[in-house]
């Protein structure tokens, strides 16, 4: 009740996404949690925190699964913006902190240890190759998606709220 979002009519409406995953944090199932947040006009417009459907066998897999869900949302948002004729930048930018998962989305070369990752998630490669999506690596300490994937210290939590312009 103490927080709110205020949008500006003149701000850029190009979606910008942040994505993250914890790795096996659920003590009962050992499943990871995917999280993403999208901003437009400098404010959060959609976000998700969801336990993954399967147990990830590595941190790279957990991050890659989260990136796949986030990329699907980005494609949907771009399609919707096109339908309602709202100008937006392309490609869609998704920021995450997993260098290995971002590299995996770009190429299979030198990734022999991840053959177990479901083909379904390699949809990311097609989006990257077609230049509809680009992934940018950011420092873990700057990944605001931690709000949706793990418990945070009070100061850390409020720093991320401020980064999302939630006051």
N, C-alpha and C positions, 0 to 999 in steps of 0.2 A: 504494500500500500504506500510505501514511502518512495518508490521509484517510478520513473516514467520515461517514455521515449518521445522526443519531439523531432519531427521531420521538417526539412526545409523544401519549399516548392522549387527552388532554383538549384538544388544540389544535383550532382551527377548520379544517375540511376543505374550505373553499371554495377552489377553484382560482384562482390568480392567475398570469397569464401575462406574459412579457416577450418582445418580438419585435424583430428587427433584420435588416438585410441589408447586405452590402457592395455595392459597385457595380462590376461588371466586374473584380474583383480577379484572376481567373484569367488569367494572361498568355497562355495557349495558346488558350483559347476565348472569352475576354472575358465569360464568364458570371458572374453574381453568385451569392453564397451566401446562402441563407435560414437563419435560426437562430431558435429559440425555446426557452424554458425555462418549465416550469410548476412552481409551488410549491403545496404543501398542508401544513398544519401548520407553516408556516414553513420547509420544507425542499424541495429539488428532488425531483420525482417522475417527471418525464419531460422529455426535451430532444431537440432535433434540430439537426443541421447538415447541410444538403444543398445541393448545387449546383443551381441552377435549370435547368429543362429547356430554356429558350430564353434568348437574349441580350436583356436588358432595354435599352430605348432611352433610359431616364432613371433617375435615382435614385428618383424617385417610383414608377416601375413596379417596380423591384427591391424596394422596401419594400412595395408593395401586394401583390405576389406572395407575399412572406413573410407578410404579415398574413393572406392568404387561407388559407395552410396552417395557420397558428396558429389561426385561427378554426374551421377544420374539426376540429382536435384539441380545442378547447374544447367544441364541440357534442358530440363523442364522449364527452368526460369527463363532461359534465352528464348525458348519456343513461345512461352507466354508473352514475353516482352515484344516479340515480333508480331504476334497475333493482335495485340492491343496497340501496335504501332508506337511503341516507346523506344526511342533511340538508346542504344547501349553499346559499350565497347566489346570487341571480340579480339582474341579468344578470351574465354572465361579464365580468370585467375583463381587458383586454389593454393592457399599457403598451408604448408604442413612442416613438421619438424623431423620427419624421417627421411634422411638422405637416401637410404637403401630402398625404401618403398618408392620414392620418386624416381630413382634410377631404374627400378624394375618396370615402372609405368612407361618409361621411354624406350627400353630395349631389353630383350631377353639375353643378350650377350653377357657372358660371365656370371650368369645367375643359375647355375646348375643345381644349387641346393634348394631351389624353390619350385621344383616341378610339381610338388603336391598341391600348390595353390590352384584352386578351381579355375577352369577355363572361363567361367562366367565373369570373373573379376578382370580378365585380360581385355575386357571392353575398354578399360582405361587406355590401353595402347592404341586402340583404333581412334579414340578421341584425341590423343596427343598427336598421332600421325596425321590426322586430318586437320590439325591446328584449331580445333574447337575449344580445347582446354590446354592450359599450361599450368604446371606445378612449380611453385617457388618454395625453396626451403627457407624456413625461419628458425630462429633459436627456440629451443623448448621453453625457455623462460618467457618468451613473447607470444606463445601460442594460446590465444584467448579461449580456445576450445577446451582447455583444461577445466573451465567452468562446468562443462557437461560430461566430463569423463572421470573425474576424481575429486576427492575431498581436498580442499585448499585451506591454507592458513587465512585468517581474517584479512590481513593486509594484501595478500596475493589476490584473494577474491575481489576485494574492492578496487584494486588496481585494474583488474580485467573488466569490471563493471564500468569503470571510467573509460577504458579503451573502447568500449562499445557505446559510449556516450549514454549510459543508463545512469540517470541521476534521480 
